[in-house]
Amino acid sequence: MRIKITSVFVEDQEKALQFYTEVLGFEKKMDMPAGDFKWLTVVSPEEPDGVQLLLEPNDNDAAKTYQQAIYEQGIPMTSFVVDDIASEYERLKEHGVKFSVEPTEAGPVTFAIFDDTCGNFIQISEAR
């Protein structure tokens, strides 16, 4: 068993695509019509055949409630690994990304949490 696709709920798929590609640096992998929305995924350019992140519309009351509740509690929707968190933190800040938690050491990892502008907090971490 392997993970091939995971998802984050987003308020606006096009806005999310712009943020996840232009700011975070992911690449669009799939973009297919799916009813009123799209099956829209991005991947890391470092692993173009790796795990895809589905930018899933939160057009459902349960999804909106869940997304809003964990956002209000400051809980990240997902976590990404980076090689150099200090450099990534500075790069993202230069792109206007707002961090709720600056790089913080916690045992064998350093992590930071930012707002993806699409209704989620996202964590980045670097293992030491």
N, C-alpha and C positions, 0 to 999 in steps of 0.2 A: 504494500500500500504506500502511495506517495501523495503529497499535496501538489496539485497542478494549478488550481485556481483558488484564491481566497478573495474576499470582498470587503469593501468599505461602503457604507451608505453615504450618498452625497445628495445635496439639495438640487444641484444643477450639473448635469453630466458634462456640458461643454466648459463650464467654469472649472470643474474638477480636472478635465483633460488638460486645460491650459496650465493649471497650477502644477499638476503632477508631471507634466512634460517640460514646460518652460522654466519652472522654478526648481522642482526637485530633480529633474534630469532623466526621468523615465522615458521610455519610448512607447508609442502607441503600437499595440500588437494586433488587436481585433477591433473592428468597428462595423457591426452588422445591425440592421434594423431588428427590433424585438418589440412588436406592438407599437405603443406610443413612445417607446424609448429605444435604447440601443444596447446591444451586448458590446460593451466598451471596456477593453482591458489594456493595461500598460505592463511593461516589463523593465527590468534593469538592463541597461545597455551592456553591463558586465556579464549578464546571463540571459541573452535573448531567447533561449529555449527553456529558461527556468520558470519558476512560479509566476503566474500572471496575477495581477491585482485587478479585480473587477470593480469598476466605478459604478456601483449599483444604485439606481434611483431609490430614494426613500419615500416613494409615492405609495405609502401604505401606513395606516395609523400605528401599527405595531412597530414598524421600523422607525418612524418619526419619534415615537415615545421612547424607545430604547436609545436611539441616538441622542436625543435631547437629555435624557436622564444621566447617561454616562458623561456627556459633555459638561453638564452642570456640576457634576462631582469631580471634574478635572481628570477623568480616567481616559487614557489613550485608547483609541479604537484598535490600533495595531502598532507594531514596532518594526523598524527597519534597522539593519546593521550597517555601520559605517566603519571604514578603516581608520579615520582620523577625525574624531568628534570635534576637536578644537577648530580644525580647518573647515569642516562642514558647518559648524555653528556660525562661524564668521561669514562663510559664503552665503548661507541662507539669510542671515541678518542683512547682508548687503542687498538681497533681493526683497527686503521688506517683510520677511517672515517674522511673526510675533511669537516669542517663546513664553510659555507660562512657567517653565522650569529651565533655568540655565544649566549648562553641563555640571553634573553632580556625581561624585564618586559614591558608589554603593558596592562594597565588597570588590569582586573582580571585574566590575564594569563601571563605565561612566555613561550616564544617560542624560538626555535633555528631552523636553516635551514642547511641541509647537502646535499652533492652530493652523489647520490646512485650508482655512477660509471656506470650507464646504460643510461645516457642521461637526468637525471632528478634531480631537487632539490626537497627534501622532507622536510616538516616542522614537528617538534614534538612540542607538547605543553602540559603544565600542568596548570589546573585551580586552582586558590587559593581560 
